[in-house]
């Protein structure tokens, strides 16, 4: 039973990596500098409640994963365990890369749809354009 859960989690991770790779490699997709530059805006939008596509916990996890990879402290040291010691680093790196790409892809799409509204909490107000009502301040315009 534990083996099937482990296999399922590995398959889920591989699917997530494949999706992130396809998203990042798509023509016209944002590059790594654009994605990294979006992180402070995403953090701000999540903290103010404007953007609900991810959580503060996921953002903290991204920072923790990057710190773990850069840190000399390792749960499974390569010097002792050899190739098996790279397993935890590979898992963390795969999670970090796929989460970074997927989260920023969604956030950048949200910014495009809302016009980059990150000045303050979104307030929905309705304006009338003839027979058409438009909701301003949310995704729908």
For each residue, the residues with C-beta under 8 A, 3 or more apart:
1: 4 5
2: 5 6
3: 6 7
4: 1 7 8
5: 1 2 8 9
6: 2 3 9 10
7: 3 4 10 11
8: 4 5 11 12
9: 5 6 12 13
10: 6 7 13 14
11: 7 8 14 15
12: 8 9 15 16
13: 9 10 16 17 91 94 95 98
14: 10 11 17 18
15: 11 12 18 19
16: 12 13 19 20 95 98 99 102
17: 13 14 20 21 94 97 98
18: 14 15 21 22
19: 15 16 22 23 98 102
20: 16 17 23 24 97 98 99 100 101 102
21: 17 18 24 25 101
22: 18 19 25 26
23: 19 20 26 29 101 102 105
24: 20 21 29 101 105
25: 21 22 29
26: 22 23 29
27:
28:
29: 23 24 25 26 105
30: 34 35 38 104 105 108
31: 34 35
32: 35 36
33: 36 37
34: 30 31 37 38 108
35: 30 31 32 38 39 100 101 104 108
36: 32 33 39
37: 33 34 40 41
38: 30 34 35 41 42 104 107 108 111
39: 35 36 42 43 59 62 104
40: 37 43 44
41: 37 38 44 45 107 111 116 118
42: 38 39 45 46 51 54 59 103 104 107
43: 39 40 46 47 59
44: 40 41 47 48 118
45: 41 42 48 50 51 107 118
46: 42 43 49 50 51 52 54 55 56 59
47: 43 44 56
48: 44 45 118 120 121
49: 46 52 121
50: 45 46 117 118 120 121 122
51: 42 45 46 54 107 110
52: 46 49
53: 103 106 107 110
54: 42 46 51 58 59 103 106 107
55: 46 58 59
56: 46 47 59 60
57: 60 61
58: 54 55 61 62 99 103
59: 39 42 43 46 54 55 56 62 63 103
60: 56 57 63 64
61: 57 58 64 65 99
62: 39 58 59 65 66 96 99 100 103
63: 59 60 66 67
64: 60 61 67 68
65: 61 62 68 69 92 93 95 96 99
66: 62 63 69 70 96
67: 63 64 70 71
68: 64 65 71 73 92
69: 65 66 89 92 93 96
70: 66 67
71: 67 68 74
72:
73: 68
74: 71 77 78 85 88 89
75: 88
76: 80 81 84 85 87 88
77: 74 80 81 85
78: 74 81 82 83 85 86 89
79: 85
80: 76 77 85
81: 76 77 78 84 85
82: 78 85
83: 78 86
84: 76 81 87
85: 74 76 77 78 79 80 81 82 88 89
86: 78 83 89 90
87: 76 84 90 91
88: 74 75 76 85 91 92
89: 69 74 78 85 86 92 93
90: 86 87 93 94
91: 13 87 88 94 95
92: 65 68 69 88 89 95 96
93: 65 69 89 90 96 97
94: 13 17 90 91 97 98
95: 13 16 65 91 92 98 99
96: 62 65 66 69 92 93 99 100
97: 17 20 93 94 100 101
98: 13 16 17 19 20 94 95 101 102
99: 16 20 58 61 62 65 95 96 102 103
100: 20 35 62 96 97 103 104
101: 20 21 23 24 35 97 98 104 105
102: 16 19 20 23 98 99 105 106
103: 42 53 54 58 59 62 99 100 106 107
104: 30 35 38 39 42 100 101 107 108
105: 23 24 29 30 101 102 108 109
106: 53 54 102 103 109 110
107: 38 41 42 45 51 53 54 103 104 110 111
108: 30 34 35 38 104 105 111 112
109: 105 106 112 113
110: 51 53 106 107 113 114 139
111: 38 41 107 108 114 115 116 118
112: 108 109 115 116
113: 109 110 139 141
114: 110 111 117 122 137 138 139
115: 111 112
116: 41 111 112
117: 50 114 122 137
118: 41 44 45 48 50 111
119:
120: 48 50
121: 48 49 50
122: 50 114 117 137 138
123: 137
124: 135 136 137 138
125: 135 136 137
126: 133 134 135 136
127: 133 134 136
128: 132 133
129: 132 133 134
130:
131:
132: 128 129
133: 126 127 128 129
134: 126 127 129 140 141
135: 124 125 126 138 140 141
136: 124 125 126 127 141
137: 114 117 122 123 124 125
138: 114 122 124 135
139: 110 113 114
140: 134 135
141: 113 134 135 136
